[in-house]
Amino acid sequence: MQNKFLPEIHIAAEQGWINDPNGLIKFKGRYHAFYQSYPADTFWGPMIWGHAVSDDLTHWEILPNALYPDRKYDRDGCFSGSAIEWNGSLYLMYTGHSLNGGGSAVRQVQCLAKSDDGVSFSKLGVVISEDDLPDDYVPEDFRDPKVWRENGKFYAIIAARKRHGRGRLLVYSSDDLMKWTFEFDVFGRDCAGIMLECPDYKPELGVLIYSEQFAPMDGSRHLNIHTTRYVLGKLDYKNKRFSGSDCGHICDYGFDFYAPQTFLDENLMIGWMDMWDRNHPSYIYGFAGMLTVPRRIEIVGGRMMQTPAIVTQAGVAKKIKSTLSDKMITGMFTVSAKNLRSLDLKMRCGGDCFTSLKLVGGEWVFDRSNSGAEIRMHEKDPDSVRGIRRMPFGSGYETQLTVVMDKYSVEIFENGRVLTSTIYPPDGADGLELNLDADECVYTRYDISPAK
Ligand code: FRU
């Protein structure tokens, strides 16, 4: 029986824990999303690959789990990875994790599994092992292969680390997905984070995305202890380096966004809508962890622009002067305004609780300090302690603010930027209050269409 507490348009486990999205691909006409899952409890454990499919990127059907940690090389977890279609079959490339007593005895190897129907998978074994690592890179931190095809070859980018060093990214190539050759270290130097995770590269867009653990704080731009960045440029296979700007942009300004992955050959991205080192108040409903809605991504003017890629019913538009009240728990709304001078939005109001977004001093200020159940975090900077996250305001003459809401989350989009956060309001808190000062303003409400 379906857990009635689950979010409606976000992937979450029927029961237990989930983290990173894995293996995002359109295969035989349907969107497939796999994800890191531990169904036995609401905390992380030996990872299984959960599996969901969708026709509309909005309603997801859960299929049987795809991969279990049942081989010597993956016995302590089938860690993150990606998917590719070749000759009509679906291949999953993932990291096999084995503890072997822990510390430097941990082994992370890259493995392959294959399916002809996109539902049941057979394992083909280890395809990149510690023997394929260049000298001085450690076999215990070597994970999260993202695979793609370019110029008739397969490539994979994998997170790694040098002995006594910090996060690195390595590129491998192959003709048949089974035999891989090391090509180069992408940046050729340590990154700021102690380890990088879940790299993703889109050759058509010229963007490289990666998540960083414990990168030092960077003013008010990077406040989560683990964060996701993107850099613009191309992998230069001939000169064996990354050619572009290696100045990382923040991917999402909210509290809860990590380890995103793009769909192979589609400009769509999904992230884990949560964060390491936090509590997960939804454990009382039997689950922890959700994925974001799919976002369409494009590169415009040197920036990644994201917009929600969900399907809704036709919008119901209302002109407003300065105030509006509505009710919404799951759905989407937009606020289109000319010359927006100020905005004060309260969402999920109920009892004494609300979640707010304000336009203050030329930036968006999001506040979840009064949202509902407490989310405890390790971040100690003043904004984090006060439940605040900020995002630059697009500041053009015309503003289009888009908010996607579900039972435990808000995803706020404006001018291509996005701020994603979980919230855990009291049951039934559905009030929405908007106050603003602008020359002209239209509020449009989009309800989610029922699942077919
Ligand atoms: C990122 C990550 C990956 C790893 C997976 C394990 O969130 O730590 O590096 O493969 O989660 O579940």
Residues whose N, C-alpha, C, O or C-beta is under 5 A from the ligand:
A	BS01	FRU	D20 Q36 M47 F79 S80 R143 D144 E197 C198 A259
